[in-house]
Amino acid sequence: MPTSAHRRKLRILFASSEAVPFAKTGGLGDVAGSLPRALKHAGAKAAVILPKYGTIPQEYRDRMKHVADFYVPLAWRNVYCGIEKLELQGLDFYFVDNEAYFKRDGLYGYFDDGERFAFFSKAICEAIVKVPELACDVLHCNDWQTALCPVFLRELYRGAPQCNNVKTVMTVHNIKFQGQYGDKMLSDILGLADIPAARDQLYCDKDSINFMKGGLCYADALTTVSPSYAYELQMPFYGEGLDPIFRRRSNILTGILNGIDTSIWNPKTDGMITANYSADDLANKAECKRALQEELGLRQDPTRPLVVMIGRLTNQKGLGLVRYAMDGIMRRGVQVAILGTGDADQEEAFRYFDQKYGDMMCARIAFDNALSHRMYAGGDILLMPSEFEPCGLSQMIAMRYGTLPLVRETGGLRDSVVPYNKFTGEGTGFRFSNMNADEMADTLLGACELFWTNQELWTKLMLQAMATDFSWRRAANDYMDIYHGLHPEVIRYNKRRDR
Ligand code: ADP
């Protein structure tokens, strides 16, 4: 029986290449900005570490305090690294400073991204050794940019007392991006060429190495952002070449559905929507729809189901199905509004439909956060026929606003949307299973039929969707279970509170 001396908070260092509100290009930024705070509420001592990018707003840069500086060995180089700190709403953020690597106009897309994030990962390991306040029990790494941390820790830092009981968790947010580079990096930057185990596990073909593969092989626990994606990653169709590793390590792979920031996404208090409403009083949602139709130049007609799509216009999002089915959907008198930016051919296609269908179809090719709020509030249906979707936030946001999602059964879409069951009346949205435009259109027109013929039932589904709990509390408790599984010698400080 462990003594009470072992009851303490686990120290979690959350390593991420982006975190809201400092830097964001996708879902990872949202997760890193929200989950660590939820971990604190769940009884951990959590902090976040990310690069000090040149794009971080000045107001935050002004408030950062210098904590430490040292040199990071990168093969034959010794590279300067500063550690700065900023406390924001009770959470400590640490920034890795090296202007040559990070003082640029964007986050990614540079010729030396491999070197930049190898440096970032190594700097995190050095910081754990050299900066006492960064001592941790669990280093939680995210995507390829921090995937080398588990490799470095095991191969190069095992001897350091600050590191020998640090466990690593590796979370996959999107397996499409893996950090694959020429193998010259092994000797020239990583300094791992003489370590056979590291070499073997980093190689992905005869002359390339893969950062993500290294992280997946070396981490003590693997997670991804939904249970279904955890299962899919083990299949060749979704695994992007790494499915054998997910199969081999499936016993330590867990899928945990992301949450959303329910204080931002709340139709009752949202200052960006036309009129506030809640599950207790839905009346104003109709006004949100009318105002959205007006704003987008659509016919102001409450009897038309308004289908909205919000997201990146890329192949991942299943836009081919929408393009194929568009004429058929339009013929049935349904309105469609799309907000997004992305691949040029996709943007062009939706501009064409916008022209063709006048006041029944609108394509806004833009990134517009305020408009996205008004679309979540004003729509009747959110369409998300993704080819793959690790988690997906839009469908969860839509449900908060009583806009019923219609999704393909994949990844987090499958895990978050309960399909309408005409026998029991259960459901928070609609689902179809195959990447098939006719199947999608049938499901969509079936949903519209329900909208036209049974408003009472429609309202019931809206209320069921709005009542679903998408807060981070549930996810944070699941991560705590994993951390504590890696540290059985530490008794949990707070019991799970959601059971
Ligand atoms: P992904 O991470 O694959 O881009 P998600 O559904 O997980 O997709 O998250 C997308 C987030 O970005 C959502 O919050 C969505 O509202 C927002 N978003 C995407 N495109 C736009 C846009 N053009 N304008 C405003 N918000 C957008």
Boltz pocket constraint, residues with backbone or C-beta under 6 A from the ligand:
constraints:
  - pocket:
      binder: B
      contacts: [[A, 25], [A, 26], [A, 27], [A, 310], [A, 311], [A, 312], [A, 339], [A, 340], [A, 341], [A, 364], [A, 366], [A, 367], [A, 368], [A, 369], [A, 372], [A, 391], [A, 392], [A, 393], [A, 394], [A, 395], [A, 397]]
      max_distance: 6.0
